[in-house]
Amino acid sequence: MEVTIQLDSAQKRPELFGPADSHLRLLRQSLGVQITARQANLIITGKEKNVNKTAEIIDRMQKHLIKRNSLTAEDVAGFITRDDSPETLATSKAITVYSNKKVIEPSTKGQLKYVETMLANDLTFCIGPAGTGKTYLAVAVAVSILKKKQIRRIVLARPAVEAGEKLGFLPGDIQAKVNPYLRPLFDALEDMMDFAQMRKFMELDIIEIIPLAFMRGRTLNEAVIICDEAQNTSPLQMLMVLTRLGHGSKMIITGDITQIDLEPSQKSGMVEAIALLRRIKGIACVELTRRDIVRHRLVQNIVRAYRKKDQSKSKK
């Protein structure tokens, strides 16, 4: 079987092919196909199943280049080994944000389900290991809904809990003190709009990035509220957050329940809330797994190794 693919951009061809065509070589060796470059086209020949898979992977490589402006051998290896069906992922639509330089879309089946669940429900819980896009996709959906003027504001909150180390006294005003805890939310936002626009939205309170305690006593109407790192909330804190939900609002609660930084005697509010609420209509829970990790390929192996250690402990 032979398939011809038209390349999206001649300028990005060197990055797509890799240094000395190393990305194409990796595809040839892994999938048993022949790949020939002719002008603006790639010609793939081989067994039908392998040719189709190669064509789908090259399409994903091109999309990745547009989104991230880079493509590494690790990215290509990840596309080859990933089990997700590209036909399923192709049904997803890109998430529209303010940045014209980024195309944001789910990369795995789990992420696609997560995005669809957030759009379909007023309250979504998402649990999963580091690197699965829990926070990033939640912020992307919130920014997209704001851009479409379906809400009036975004509120991003995190509990101020140290990850196993005491930071001690932090100098400066309240913003300087809480900034280290909120930095991941700033990082996600900066990917979706330019700094001047983000600053303007924050000055107008269209976007708020706050510690969890600052939500007490408020009712948030026509907003998307994201509570990140929610595994570190107490049951009372979680109840306080959940009862902030106002008319025309959505709430997204994200966390990794394998990385709880509370005192050993303290129960996680997120774990309790999921157990109590997951059967209520309009509330959904999505669990992402190591297959949904889209960071460095080693992150999957790290998560797997720690999970095996925990499983062996529980058997003893």
Secondary structure by P-SEA (a helix, b strand, c coil): cbbbbbbcccccccccccccaaaaaaaaaacbbbbbbcccbbbbbccaaaaaaaaaaaaaaaaaaaacccccaaaaaaaaaccccaaaaaaccccccccccbbbbbccaaaaaaaaaaaaccbbbbbbcccccaaaaaaaaaaaaaaaccccbbbbbbcccccccccccccccccccccccaaaaaaaaaacccaaaaaaaaaaccbbbbccccccccccccbbbbbcccccccaaaaaaaaacccccbbbbbbbcccccccccccccaaaaaaacccccccbbbbbbcccccccccaaaaaaaaaaaaaaaaaac
